[in-house]
């Protein structure tokens, strides 16, 4: 008789505490976090939220709601910091590719406002400083609470069930996207895919090559969905309405160029998404989990 093999999943609490510590260390590097720091901290907050969702059914409900709300608030406070820099970068790249188009748009106030907002005003810097203080306070208090949070009795079997539920949620929104690929569905597809991606980390010990391979595919998929969403947000920031009679031919062309970029991003998303999230697949088969004894 073959002896059962016991595999231990990655510990939840040390990883969660580590995300908070890393975010705190990144924010201490300078008084005004640069684009990379903002991106990295936001990713750490998303990883933290995904982790809490994985253990939500096994921890105190009030603690869960308080802590996940804290991580969400940090992301919200940093959102405007990121959006401005990303939108400026997209417009600068487009200007390099289509200089004549931007000459025709030289008097567009919204485009110029985004392109020329390199040096934040004193008021903007003060606002960022206040928000940074709020973020540091939130992270300190949340880290302190989690330090005393009991997570010694986390049931691995329940974690697998939660992972499967997360997977099925992505399958559902993937199907919705293929039938109605609008911005709202695609945004939800990206968010739920990221939750699933960051939760997979804890299951690497079950089949590390398969899990890491899937993580790599999901990372590429969510990056392309993120780039699609960045363009959607830029169109909104420009206040563009395709049926407006006030649009100039140059403005309409600029939007078409951005829609073409979005088409290319989605073209990279769908083949990968089909292989991972096609309805009817079993998660355990997809991951190649053969040992489920803990």
WOGI-V739131 format. One record per residue. PHI is phi in whole degrees, 0 to 359 (* if undefined). Layout:
PHI  PHI
//
This chain:
*  284  289  295  254  261  237  258  289  295  291  284  299  299  293  297  297  295  300  294  300  297  298  298  294  297  287  278  293  204  289  235  303  278  300  293  298  301  298  295  293  298  297  298  292  293  296  295  294  297  295  297  297  295  252  306  284  244  233  301  298  296  296  301  295  293  287  292  295  294  296  294  294  299  299  295  297  270  301  294  299  285  304  299  291  294  296  296  296  299  295  295  295  294  296  294  283  230  299  297  296  283  296  291  256  298  261  282  297  289  295  296  297  289  293  263  271  279  254  296  289  300  296  294  295  294  297  297  298  294  293  297  298  299  297  299  294  298  295  298  293  292  299  295  297  293  304  255  283  277  225  280  248  293  272  301  297  293  297  296  296  294  297  295  297  297  298  294  295  291  303  298  286  299  298  298  295  288  267  213  280  269  300  295  296  294  295  294  300  295  298  290  295  292  304  298  301  288  285  301  310  288  254  305  301  290  194  304  300  292  294  294  297  293  301  296  294  293  298  296  299  289  295  293  295  295  294  300  293  301  292  299  294  293  302  294  297  280  68  280  233  295  267  284  285  276  291  279  305  295  294  299  293  301  294  299  300  290  295  296  297  298  301  293  296  292  298  279  284  297  299  292  298  298  294  267  243  302  306  107  284  259  301  297  290  298  270  71  286  247  247  237  246  240
//
